[in-house]
Amino acid sequence: MDNLIALLIAAPLLGAAVLLCGGRALDRVGPLVGTVLSGASFVIGAVLFADMLGKGAGDRTMTQHLFAWVPVAGFKADVGFQLDQLSMTFVLLISGVGTLIHIYSIGYMAHDERRRRFFGYLNLFVAAMLLLVLASNYLLLYMGWEGVGLASYLLIGFWQHKPSAATAAKKAFLVNRVGDMGLSIAIMLMFTTFGTFSFGGVFGAAHGATEGKLTAISLMLLLAACGKSAQVPLQSWLGDAMEGPTPVSALIHAATMVTAGVYLITRSADLFNGAPTAQLAVVVVGGVTLLFGAIVGCAKDDIKKSLAGSTMSQIGYMILAAGLGPIGYVFAIMHLVTHGFFKAGLFLGAGSVMHGMNDEVDMRKYGGLRKYMPVTFVTFGLGYLAIIGFPGLSGFFSKDKIVEAAFAKGGTEGWILGAVTLLGAAITAYYMTRMMLMTFFGEERWRNTATASPDAPDVEPAAEERGRHAEPHPHESPSVMTIPMIVLAIGSVGAGAFFGVGDRFLRWLEPVTGHSEGNSPVSAGVVTAATLVLLVVGAGIAYLQYGRRPVPARAPRGSLLTRAARRDLLQDDFNHVVLVRGGEHLTRSLVYVDHTVVDGVVNGTAASFGGLSGRLRKLQNGYARSYALSMFGGTAVIVAATLLMRAV
């Protein structure tokens, strides 16, 4: 069975190679090839999972060594894989949800001329993410990490004819490079500290390392996690990434890229457990991002950007839980899995709405769509109930566990973190209820929205322009799109109960991550009651604002906070002032120093010697009388010096 691990990566990687290099002859079968090979990875993962279940909890780790990449004295880099309970969880999520997104894309991208390339990029993305979670050492993990960054750049900018998409892809790539530097520095520190970057070697030696070294390594890992998981301060790329096709949004925001940071922190538990300062930083980042993303999600009228803010917030929950240490590792991963179901379902549901609404993304131009898109309405509604934590659905089990773990941290810190998680739950209920009401309920605001002039051309405009030139005719999506949505809705309903009842998921993951109960000052029943009350409050406020009143066609001016939230709480303004302008001023200062000081010293020295040489050159004028005078003078100096020395 160990020999099958490499096939998990090889299947989608083969699909990427075939589709990207096969040429136009594969245009018709490309989507099918990409989907089958992604599905093959899931089947192999399921076989390995069944084999793993047949073993004892302590004997479930499988390894496969392929070859030694750099076998030299003092430095050894192996290409090998490690499959344990943690990586298996990610394998099934990535390949399972990824395959459903492939199937959905067959319908969604049916009319795109470059769909073969699109499926090749999807396969490359899945292969890179699987490499990331299956690597047995940090250097190979870094390779998968960079592969995910490359694939995300290609997918976000897939519609590169749109300047906004090309800009968003570059922004995502550049922001992630900042985090990638953190990971590369962390790996260098590991090697200089432990002499290795294999998981076993690093974790085994971590217990003997000083807290300062562990803190430095852990903080660099946190920087890497902030980049990939869109956590403050490296969160600005996530909303812009919605410029990519909707299946890309589902893939990036549900099962793959944004979860990489959570995996990295959880996998590095032995390092963070020995660095309390770094753990505190993780908790702060998670808590701040939790509220940041939720507030942004409240003010967006673009359905995909509102969901992007939601993703930022939910990943914040996971990062916060991971920062709690053994109290929260298991619950961070549990929420990650349930989030993979309902957030992928929500994004695919948003894509289904756009499919039936001429690619319109403005929720103020929706309304009353439930009777035109019944399957989309039901599946999206179940995802909505799951994410807000409705009792019995997936989010109820996983999010409540994080709230309980936050209180279990104890002391003032525990009360603050518990309050933050509860406030986040209330805001989540608000913006998700707002989204449901604006999209599926109320008056049909999409009627009579055509803006075409009498002189509009008779030819059909491009897909991205249709919404501006014709009144939408909402309709249900084809079955190739609705079936994946139904499967994800089933997971949104039942996954939490399956994992949470009887602590099934805790017992599954505990041998890898460890677990401790903590000392919570608040009982689980009180946490559940408080969460439900805040859920009702958040949803109720949204209903009063958007359910009982007509939704205006244009967004009102709103409060100062609302206006700031529409601009992503001024994150781009901050980046422009601090990073862009700051970088420009720093560059100009360095250029000035370079020209004035560095070049000044070099040029001044050269000029001094040049001037001295010019003066000395005048002594060599070619006249014999001058040379005779020089020799006479030199002789006189020597005689005078000799007499002076004798006299002394």
C-alpha positions as CSV (number, residue, x, y, z in Angstrom):
1,M,0.0,0.0,0.0
2,D,2.9,2.4,0.7
3,N,3.7,2.3,-3.0
4,L,0.4,3.8,-3.9
5,I,1.1,7.1,-2.1
6,A,3.0,8.6,-5.1
7,L,0.1,7.7,-7.4
8,L,-2.0,10.2,-5.5
9,I,0.1,13.0,-6.9
10,A,1.0,11.3,-10.2
11,A,-2.6,11.0,-11.4
12,P,-3.5,14.7,-11.5
13,L,0.1,15.6,-12.4
14,L,-0.2,13.3,-15.5
15,G,-3.5,15.0,-16.3
16,A,-1.8,18.5,-16.2
17,A,1.0,17.3,-18.4
18,V,-1.3,15.7,-21.0
19,L,-3.7,18.6,-21.1
20,L,-1.2,21.4,-21.2
21,C,1.1,19.7,-23.7
22,G,-1.4,17.7,-25.8
23,G,-2.5,20.5,-28.0
24,R,-5.9,21.2,-29.5
25,A,-6.6,17.6,-30.4
26,L,-7.6,17.1,-26.8
27,D,-10.0,20.1,-26.7
28,R,-13.1,17.9,-26.7
29,V,-12.0,15.2,-24.3
30,G,-9.8,17.5,-22.1
31,P,-12.4,18.1,-19.4
32,L,-13.2,14.4,-19.1
33,V,-9.5,13.5,-18.9
34,G,-8.9,16.1,-16.2
35,T,-11.9,15.0,-14.2
36,V,-11.2,11.2,-14.5
37,L,-7.6,11.7,-13.3
38,S,-8.6,13.9,-10.4
39,G,-11.2,11.2,-9.5
40,A,-8.6,8.5,-9.8
41,S,-6.6,10.3,-7.0
42,F,-9.7,10.2,-4.8
43,V,-10.2,6.5,-5.5
44,I,-6.6,5.8,-4.6
45,G,-7.0,7.9,-1.4
46,A,-10.1,6.0,-0.5
47,V,-8.3,2.6,-0.9
48,L,-5.4,3.9,1.3
49,F,-7.9,5.2,3.8
50,A,-9.7,1.8,4.1
51,D,-6.3,0.2,4.6
52,M,-5.4,2.7,7.3
53,L,-8.6,2.0,9.2
54,G,-7.6,-1.6,9.4
55,K,-4.6,-0.7,11.5
56,G,-4.2,0.4,15.1
57,A,-4.1,4.1,15.9
58,G,-0.4,4.1,16.5
59,D,0.5,2.1,13.3
60,R,-1.3,4.2,10.7
61,T,1.6,6.2,9.4
62,M,2.8,5.1,6.0
63,T,6.0,6.4,4.2
64,Q,7.3,6.0,0.7
65,H,10.9,7.0,-0.2
66,L,11.4,7.7,-3.9
67,F,15.0,8.9,-4.2
68,A,17.7,11.1,-2.6
69,W,17.6,14.4,-4.4
70,V,20.8,15.9,-3.0
71,P,22.9,13.2,-1.1
72,V,26.0,15.0,0.0
73,A,28.0,15.1,3.2
74,G,26.2,17.2,5.8
75,F,23.2,17.9,3.6
76,K,20.6,15.4,2.5
77,A,17.4,16.2,0.7
78,D,15.1,13.2,0.0
79,V,12.0,13.0,-2.1
80,G,9.6,11.0,0.0
81,F,6.1,11.0,1.3
82,Q,4.4,10.6,4.6
83,L,0.7,9.6,4.9
84,D,-0.8,9.7,8.4
85,Q,-4.2,10.7,9.8
86,L,-3.6,14.4,9.2
87,S,-2.4,14.1,5.6
88,M,-5.1,11.5,4.9
89,T,-7.7,14.0,6.0
90,F,-6.4,16.5,3.5
91,V,-6.0,14.0,0.7
92,L,-9.6,13.0,0.8
93,L,-10.8,16.6,1.1
94,I,-8.6,17.9,-1.7
95,S,-9.2,15.1,-4.1
96,G,-12.9,14.6,-3.2
97,V,-14.0,18.2,-3.3
98,G,-11.6,18.9,-6.1
99,T,-13.2,16.2,-8.3
100,L,-16.6,17.6,-7.6
101,I,-15.4,21.0,-8.7
102,H,-14.0,19.4,-11.9
103,I,-17.4,17.8,-12.6
104,Y,-19.1,21.2,-12.0
105,S,-16.6,22.9,-14.3
106,I,-17.6,20.6,-17.2
107,G,-20.9,22.5,-17.3
108,Y,-19.7,25.9,-16.1
109,M,-16.9,26.1,-18.7
110,A,-18.7,24.3,-21.5
111,H,-18.5,27.3,-23.8
112,D,-15.0,28.5,-23.0
113,E,-12.6,28.0,-25.9
114,R,-9.7,27.4,-23.6
115,R,-11.4,24.8,-21.3
116,R,-8.7,22.2,-22.0
117,R,-6.1,24.5,-20.5
118,F,-8.4,25.3,-17.6
119,F,-8.7,21.7,-16.6
120,G,-5.0,21.3,-17.0
121,Y,-4.5,24.1,-14.5
122,L,-7.0,22.5,-12.2
123,N,-5.1,19.2,-12.3
124,L,-1.8,21.0,-11.6
125,F,-3.4,22.8,-8.7
126,V,-4.6,19.5,-7.2
127,A,-1.3,17.8,-7.7
128,A,0.6,20.6,-6.1
129,M,-1.7,20.7,-3.1
130,L,-1.4,16.9,-2.6
131,L,2.4,17.2,-2.8
132,L,2.3,19.9,-0.1
133,V,0.3,17.7,2.4
134,L,2.1,14.4,1.6
135,A,5.7,15.6,1.7
136,S,7.8,14.0,4.4
137,N,10.1,17.0,4.9
138,Y,9.8,20.8,4.7
139,L,11.9,21.2,1.6
140,L,9.5,19.0,-0.4
141,L,6.6,20.8,1.2
142,Y,8.1,24.0,0.0
143,M,8.0,22.6,-3.5
144,G,4.3,21.9,-3.3
145,W,3.8,25.3,-1.6
146,E,5.3,27.1,-4.6
147,G,3.4,24.8,-7.0
148,V,0.1,25.9,-5.4
149,G,1.2,29.6,-5.8
150,L,2.0,29.1,-9.5
151,A,-1.3,27.2,-10.2
152,S,-3.3,29.8,-8.4
153,Y,-1.7,32.6,-10.4
154,L,-2.6,30.7,-13.7
155,L,-6.2,30.1,-12.5
156,I,-7.0,33.5,-11.0
157,G,-5.7,35.2,-14.2
158,F,-7.3,32.6,-16.5
159,W,-9.5,35.2,-18.2
160,Q,-6.4,37.3,-18.8
161,H,-8.1,39.4,-21.5
162,K,-9.7,41.2,-18.6
163,P,-7.2,43.7,-17.0
164,S,-8.8,43.2,-13.6
165,A,-8.1,39.4,-13.8
166,A,-4.5,39.9,-14.8
167,T,-4.0,42.4,-12.1
168,A,-5.6,40.1,-9.5
169,A,-3.4,37.2,-10.5
170,K,-0.2,39.3,-10.1
171,K,-1.4,40.7,-6.8
172,A,-2.1,37.2,-5.4
173,F,1.3,36.0,-6.6
174,L,3.2,39.0,-5.2
175,V,1.5,39.0,-1.8
176,N,2.0,35.3,-1.5
177,R,5.7,35.7,-2.3
178,V,6.0,37.7,1.0
179,G,4.7,34.7,2.9
180,D,6.8,32.3,0.8
181,M,9.9,34.2,2.0
182,G,8.8,33.3,5.6
183,L,8.7,29.6,4.8
184,S,12.1,29.7,3.1
185,I,13.7,31.5,6.0
186,A,12.1,29.0,8.4
187,I,13.5,26.1,6.5
188,M,17.0,27.7,6.6
189,L,16.7,28.2,10.3
190,M,15.6,24.6,10.8
191,F,18.7,23.3,9.0
192,T,21.1,25.5,10.8
193,T,19.4,24.6,14.2
194,F,18.6,20.9,13.7
195,G,20.8,19.9,10.8
196,T,17.8,18.6,8.9
197,F,14.4,19.6,7.6
198,S,12.7,16.2,7.7
199,F,9.6,16.1,9.9
200,G,11.0,13.3,12.1
201,G,14.4,15.0,12.5
202,V,13.0,18.5,13.2
203,F,10.3,17.4,15.6
204,G,12.6,15.0,17.4
205,A,15.2,17.7,18.0
206,A,12.7,20.5,18.8
207,H,12.4,19.4,22.4
208,G,16.0,20.2,23.0
209,A,16.1,23.6,21.2
210,T,15.9,26.9,23.0
211,E,12.6,28.8,23.1
212,G,14.2,31.7,21.1
213,K,15.1,29.5,18.1
214,L,11.7,27.8,18.2
215,T,10.0,31.2,18.3
216,A,11.9,32.5,15.4
217,I,11.1,29.5,13.2
218,S,7.5,29.4,14.3
219,L,7.0,33.1,13.5
220,M,8.4,32.6,10.0
221,L,6.0,29.7,9.5
222,L,3.2,32.0,10.7
223,L,4.2,34.5,8.1
224,A,4.0,31.8,5.4
225,A,0.6,30.8,6.7
226,C,-0.7,34.4,6.6
227,G,0.2,34.5,2.9
228,K,-1.5,31.3,1.7
229,S,-4.5,31.5,4.1
230,A,-5.1,35.2,3.5
231,Q,-4.7,36.2,7.1
232,V,-3.9,39.8,8.3
233,P,-1.7,41.4,7.3
234,L,-1.4,39.4,4.0
235,Q,-5.1,39.2,3.2
236,S,-5.5,41.7,0.5
237,W,-5.3,39.3,-2.4
238,L,-8.3,37.1,-1.5
239,G,-11.1,39.4,-2.6
240,D,-9.5,40.3,-5.9
241,A,-9.0,36.6,-6.6
242,M,-12.7,36.4,-7.3
243,E,-11.9,37.6,-10.8
244,G,-11.1,34.0,-11.7
245,P,-13.8,31.6,-12.9
246,T,-16.2,30.6,-10.1
247,P,-14.9,27.0,-9.9
248,V,-11.5,28.4,-9.1
249,S,-13.0,30.4,-6.3
250,A,-14.5,27.3,-4.9
251,L,-11.2,25.3,-5.2
252,I,-9.0,28.0,-3.7
253,H,-11.4,29.1,-0.9
254,A,-12.8,25.7,0.2
255,A,-10.5,22.7,-0.1
256,T,-7.0,23.8,-1.1
257,M,-5.0,27.0,-1.1
258,V,-6.4,28.9,1.9
259,T,-6.2,25.7,4.0
260,A,-2.5,25.3,3.5
261,G,-1.6,27.7,6.3
262,V,-3.8,25.8,8.7
263,Y,-2.1,22.5,7.7
264,L,1.4,24.1,8.1
265,I,0.7,25.3,11.6
266,T,-0.9,22.0,12.7
267,R,1.8,19.9,11.1
268,S,4.4,22.0,12.9
269,A,2.7,21.5,16.3
270,D,5.9,20.3,18.0
271,L,7.6,23.6,17.1
272,F,4.7,25.9,18.1
273,N,4.1,24.0,21.4
274,G,7.6,25.0,22.5
275,A,7.1,28.7,21.5
276,P,4.3,30.3,23.6
277,T,5.0,33.8,22.1
278,A,4.5,32.4,18.6
279,Q,1.3,30.7,19.6
280,L,0.0,34.0,21.0
281,A,0.8,35.6,17.7
282,V,-1.1,32.9,15.9
283,V,-4.1,33.4,18.1
284,V,-4.0,37.2,17.6
285,V,-3.7,36.9,13.8
286,G,-6.6,34.4,13.7
287,G,-8.9,36.6,16.0
288,V,-8.2,39.8,14.1
289,T,-8.8,38.1,10.7
290,L,-11.9,36.4,12.0
291,L,-13.5,39.8,12.6
292,F,-11.9,41.6,9.7
293,G,-13.3,39.1,7.1
294,A,-16.7,39.1,8.7
295,I,-17.0,42.8,8.7
296,V,-15.9,43.0,5.0
297,G,-18.4,40.3,4.1
298,C,-21.3,42.4,5.6
299,A,-20.8,45.3,3.2
300,K,-20.2,43.6,-0.2
301,D,-22.9,43.5,-2.8
302,D,-20.8,41.2,-5.0
303,I,-21.9,37.7,-4.0
304,K,-18.5,36.2,-4.6
305,K,-16.6,38.9,-2.8
306,S,-19.0,38.6,0.2
307,L,-18.2,34.9,0.2
308,A,-14.5,35.7,0.0
309,G,-14.8,37.8,3.2
310,S,-16.6,34.9,4.8
311,T,-13.7,32.5,3.8
312,M,-11.2,34.9,5.4
313,S,-13.3,34.9,8.6
314,Q,-13.7,31.1,8.7
315,I,-10.0,30.5,8.1
316,G,-9.5,33.0,11.0
317,Y,-11.5,30.6,13.2
318,M,-9.2,27.7,12.2
319,I,-6.0,29.7,12.7
320,L,-7.2,30.9,16.1
321,A,-8.0,27.3,17.1
322,A,-4.6,26.1,15.9
323,G,-2.9,28.8,18.0
324,L,-4.6,27.4,21.1
325,G,-2.2,24.4,20.9
326,P,-3.3,20.9,21.9
327,I,-6.7,22.3,23.0
328,G,-7.6,23.4,19.5
329,Y,-5.6,21.5,16.8
330,V,-8.2,18.8,16.2
331,F,-11.1,21.3,16.1
332,A,-9.2,23.6,13.7
333,I,-8.9,20.6,11.2
334,M,-12.5,19.5,11.9
335,H,-13.8,23.0,11.0
336,L,-11.5,23.0,8.0
337,V,-13.2,19.8,6.7
338,T,-16.8,20.9,7.3
339,H,-15.9,24.3,5.8
340,G,-14.7,22.5,2.7
341,F,-18.2,21.1,2.2
342,F,-20.4,24.1,2.9
343,K,-18.1,26.8,1.5
344,A,-17.5,24.9,-1.8
345,G,-21.2,24.4,-2.0
346,L,-21.8,28.1,-1.4
347,F,-19.4,29.1,-4.1
348,L,-20.8,26.6,-6.6
349,G,-24.2,27.8,-5.7
350,A,-23.1,31.4,-6.4
351,G,-21.8,30.2,-9.8
352,S,-25.1,28.6,-10.5
353,V,-26.9,31.8,-9.8
354,M,-24.5,33.7,-12.0
355,H,-25.0,31.1,-14.7
356,G,-28.7,31.7,-14.7
357,M,-28.3,35.5,-14.4
358,N,-26.1,36.4,-17.4
359,D,-23.0,36.4,-15.1
360,E,-24.3,39.1,-12.9
361,V,-22.6,39.2,-9.5
362,D,-24.4,42.2,-7.9
363,M,-26.9,40.8,-5.3
364,R,-28.9,44.1,-5.6
365,K,-29.9,42.9,-9.1
366,Y,-31.1,39.5,-7.8
367,G,-34.2,38.8,-5.7
368,G,-36.9,36.1,-5.8
369,L,-34.7,33.5,-7.5
370,R,-35.8,30.6,-5.3
371,K,-38.7,29.6,-7.6
372,Y,-36.6,29.8,-10.7
373,M,-33.6,27.8,-9.2
374,P,-35.1,25.4,-6.7
375,V,-32.1,23.0,-6.6
376,T,-29.6,25.9,-6.2
377,F,-31.9,27.5,-3.6
378,V,-32.1,24.3,-1.4
379,T,-28.4,23.4,-1.7
380,F,-27.2,27.0,-1.1
381,G,-29.7,27.3,1.8
382,L,-28.3,24.2,3.4
383,G,-24.8,25.6,3.1
384,Y,-26.0,28.8,4.6
385,L,-27.5,27.0,7.6
386,A,-24.3,25.0,8.0
387,I,-22.0,28.0,8.0
388,I,-24.0,30.0,10.5
389,G,-24.0,27.1,12.9
390,F,-27.7,26.0,12.7
391,P,-28.2,23.2,15.2
392,G,-27.5,19.7,13.8
393,L,-25.7,20.9,10.7
394,S,-21.9,20.7,10.1
395,G,-20.9,24.2,11.3
396,F,-22.8,23.7,14.5
397,F,-20.5,20.9,15.6
398,S,-17.2,22.3,14.4
399,K,-17.5,26.0,15.1
400,D,-19.0,25.5,18.6
401,K,-16.0,23.3,19.4
402,I,-13.7,26.2,18.6
403,V,-15.7,28.6,20.7
404,E,-15.4,26.1,23.6
405,A,-11.7,25.7,23.1
406,A,-11.2,29.4,23.1
407,F,-12.9,29.7,26.5
408,A,-10.9,26.7,27.7
409,K,-7.7,28.7,27.1
410,G,-8.4,30.1,30.6
411,G,-7.8,33.4,32.2
412,T,-8.4,36.8,30.7
413,E,-7.1,35.5,27.3
414,G,-9.7,32.8,27.3
415,W,-12.5,35.3,27.9
416,I,-11.3,37.6,25.2
417,L,-10.9,34.9,22.6
418,G,-14.3,33.4,23.5
419,A,-16.0,36.8,23.1
420,V,-14.3,37.3,19.7
421,T,-15.5,33.9,18.4
422,L,-19.0,34.5,19.6
423,L,-19.1,38.0,18.0
424,G,-17.8,36.4,14.8
425,A,-20.7,33.9,14.9
426,A,-23.2,36.7,15.2
427,I,-21.7,38.7,12.3
428,T,-21.6,35.5,10.2
429,A,-25.3,35.0,10.8
430,Y,-25.9,38.6,9.7
431,Y,-24.0,38.6,6.4
432,M,-25.1,35.2,5.3
433,T,-28.8,35.9,6.1
434,R,-28.4,39.1,4.1
435,M,-27.0,37.1,1.2
436,M,-29.9,34.7,1.3
437,L,-32.5,37.4,1.4
438,M,-31.0,39.5,-1.3
439,T,-30.5,36.6,-3.6
440,F,-33.5,34.3,-3.2
441,F,-36.2,36.3,-1.6
442,G,-38.0,39.6,-2.1
443,E,-39.0,41.3,-5.3
444,E,-37.5,40.3,-8.6
445,R,-35.2,43.2,-9.0
446,W,-33.6,41.8,-12.1
447,R,-36.6,42.6,-14.2
448,N,-36.3,45.5,-16.6
449,T,-32.6,45.9,-16.0
450,A,-31.6,45.8,-19.7
451,T,-29.3,48.7,-20.6
452,A,-28.8,48.1,-24.3
453,S,-29.3,51.1,-26.5
454,P,-31.6,51.0,-29.6
455,D,-28.5,50.9,-31.7
456,A,-27.1,47.8,-30.0
457,P,-25.6,45.3,-32.4
458,D,-27.6,42.3,-33.5
459,V,-24.8,39.8,-32.7
460,E,-24.7,38.2,-29.3
461,P,-22.2,39.9,-27.0
462,A,-19.5,38.1,-25.1
463,A,-20.5,36.2,-22.0
464,E,-19.1,38.7,-19.5
465,E,-21.1,41.5,-21.3
466,R,-24.5,39.9,-21.6
467,G,-25.7,40.9,-18.2
468,R,-25.3,44.6,-19.2
469,H,-27.2,44.3,-22.5
470,A,-30.1,42.0,-21.9
471,E,-32.7,41.2,-19.2
472,P,-31.7,38.0,-17.4
473,H,-33.9,34.9,-17.7
474,P,-33.0,33.0,-14.5
475,H,-33.1,29.2,-14.9
476,E,-31.8,26.2,-13.1
477,S,-28.3,24.9,-14.0
478,P,-27.8,21.6,-15.8
479,S,-27.4,18.4,-13.8
480,V,-23.6,18.3,-14.3
481,M,-23.5,21.4,-12.2
482,T,-26.3,20.6,-9.7
483,I,-25.2,17.1,-8.8
484,P,-21.9,18.3,-7.2
485,M,-23.9,20.9,-5.4
486,I,-26.2,18.3,-4.0
487,V,-23.3,16.1,-2.8
488,L,-21.7,19.1,-1.1
489,A,-25.0,19.9,0.5
490,I,-25.2,16.4,1.9
491,G,-21.8,17.0,3.5
492,S,-22.9,20.3,4.8
493,V,-25.7,18.6,6.6
494,G,-24.1,15.5,7.9
495,A,-20.4,15.8,8.1
496,G,-20.3,17.6,11.4
497,A,-22.5,15.1,13.2
498,F,-20.6,12.2,11.7
499,F,-17.3,13.7,13.0
500,G,-18.5,15.2,16.2
501,V,-20.9,12.7,17.8
502,G,-18.8,10.3,19.9
503,D,-15.7,12.4,19.3
504,R,-15.0,10.3,16.2
505,F,-12.8,12.9,14.6
506,L,-10.9,13.7,17.8
507,R,-10.0,10.0,18.2
508,W,-8.9,9.8,14.6
509,L,-6.6,12.8,14.7
510,E,-5.3,12.8,18.3
511,P,-2.4,10.4,17.7
512,V,-0.9,13.0,15.3
513,T,-1.8,16.4,16.8
514,G,-2.3,15.5,20.4
515,H,-5.2,16.9,22.5
516,S,-5.9,18.3,25.9
517,E,-9.2,19.4,27.3
518,G,-8.1,22.6,29.1
519,N,-10.1,24.2,31.9
520,S,-13.0,26.1,30.5
521,P,-14.9,28.4,32.9
522,V,-17.9,28.1,30.7
523,S,-19.8,24.8,30.2
524,A,-20.5,23.5,26.7
525,G,-24.2,24.0,27.2
526,V,-23.7,27.7,28.0
527,V,-21.5,28.1,24.9
528,T,-24.1,26.5,22.7
529,A,-26.9,28.6,24.1
530,A,-25.0,31.8,23.7
531,T,-24.0,30.9,20.1
532,L,-27.6,30.2,19.2
533,V,-28.9,33.5,20.8
534,L,-26.3,35.5,18.8
535,L,-27.2,33.5,15.7
536,V,-30.8,34.6,16.1
537,V,-29.8,38.2,16.8
538,G,-27.5,38.4,13.7
539,A,-30.1,36.8,11.4
540,G,-32.9,38.9,12.9
541,I,-31.1,42.2,12.2
542,A,-30.4,41.1,8.7
543,Y,-34.1,40.2,8.2
544,L,-35.2,43.6,9.6
545,Q,-32.9,45.4,7.1
546,Y,-33.3,43.2,4.0
547,G,-36.4,41.0,4.5
548,R,-39.0,43.5,5.6
549,R,-37.9,46.4,3.4
550,P,-37.3,46.6,-0.4
551,V,-33.7,46.4,-1.3
552,P,-32.7,49.6,-3.1
553,A,-31.1,49.2,-6.5
554,R,-28.1,51.3,-5.4
555,A,-26.3,50.8,-2.1
556,P,-27.0,53.7,0.4
557,R,-24.1,55.8,1.6
558,G,-24.0,54.0,4.9
559,S,-22.0,54.7,8.0
560,L,-18.2,55.3,8.1
561,L,-17.6,51.6,9.0
562,T,-19.8,50.5,6.1
563,R,-18.0,52.7,3.6
564,A,-14.6,51.4,4.9
565,A,-15.8,47.8,4.7
566,R,-16.8,48.3,1.1
567,R,-13.2,49.2,0.5
568,D,-12.0,46.1,2.4
569,L,-11.4,48.2,5.6
570,L,-8.9,50.3,3.6
571,Q,-6.5,47.4,3.3
572,D,-5.4,48.5,-0.2
573,D,-5.1,52.1,0.9
574,F,-2.9,51.0,3.8
575,N,-0.8,48.8,1.5
576,H,-0.4,51.7,-1.0
577,V,0.6,54.2,1.7
578,V,2.8,51.9,3.7
579,L,4.2,49.5,1.2
580,V,3.9,51.1,-2.2
581,R,4.7,54.7,-1.3
582,G,7.0,53.5,1.5
583,G,8.8,51.3,-0.9
584,E,9.1,54.2,-3.4
585,H,10.6,56.5,-0.7
586,L,12.9,53.8,0.4
587,T,14.0,53.1,-3.1
588,R,14.6,56.8,-3.8
589,S,16.6,57.1,-0.5
590,L,18.7,54.1,-1.4
591,V,19.3,55.5,-4.9
592,Y,20.4,58.8,-3.3
593,V,22.7,57.1,-0.9
594,D,24.1,55.0,-3.7
595,H,24.7,58.0,-5.9
596,T,25.9,60.3,-3.2
597,V,27.7,58.1,-0.7
598,V,28.7,54.9,-2.4
599,D,29.4,56.4,-5.9
600,G,30.7,59.6,-4.3
601,V,33.4,57.7,-2.4
602,V,34.3,55.7,-5.4
603,N,34.2,58.6,-7.9
604,G,35.9,60.9,-5.4
605,T,38.8,58.5,-4.8
606,A,39.2,58.1,-8.5
607,A,39.1,61.8,-9.1
608,S,41.7,62.4,-6.3
609,F,44.2,59.9,-7.8
610,G,43.5,61.3,-11.2
611,G,44.3,64.9,-10.1
612,L,47.4,63.7,-8.3
613,S,48.5,61.8,-11.4
614,G,47.9,64.9,-13.5
615,R,50.1,67.0,-11.3
616,L,52.9,64.3,-11.2
617,R,52.7,64.0,-14.9
618,K,53.7,67.6,-15.3
619,L,57.1,66.7,-13.9
620,Q,57.7,64.4,-17.0
621,N,58.0,67.2,-19.6
622,G,60.7,65.8,-21.8
623,Y,63.3,68.6,-21.1
624,A,66.9,67.4,-20.1
625,R,67.4,70.5,-17.9
626,S,64.3,69.5,-15.9
627,Y,65.6,66.0,-15.4
628,A,69.1,67.3,-14.4
629,L,67.5,69.7,-11.9
630,S,65.5,66.7,-10.5
631,M,68.6,64.6,-10.0
632,F,70.5,67.5,-8.5
633,G,67.6,68.2,-6.1
634,G,67.4,64.5,-5.1
635,T,71.1,64.3,-4.5
636,A,70.9,67.4,-2.4
637,V,68.1,65.9,-0.3
638,I,70.1,62.7,0.2
639,V,73.2,64.5,1.3
640,A,71.3,66.7,3.7
641,A,69.5,63.8,5.2
642,T,72.8,61.9,5.7
643,L,74.5,64.9,7.4
644,L,71.5,65.3,9.6
645,M,71.5,61.7,10.7
646,R,75.2,61.9,11.6
647,A,74.7,65.0,13.6
648,V,71.9,63.4,15.6
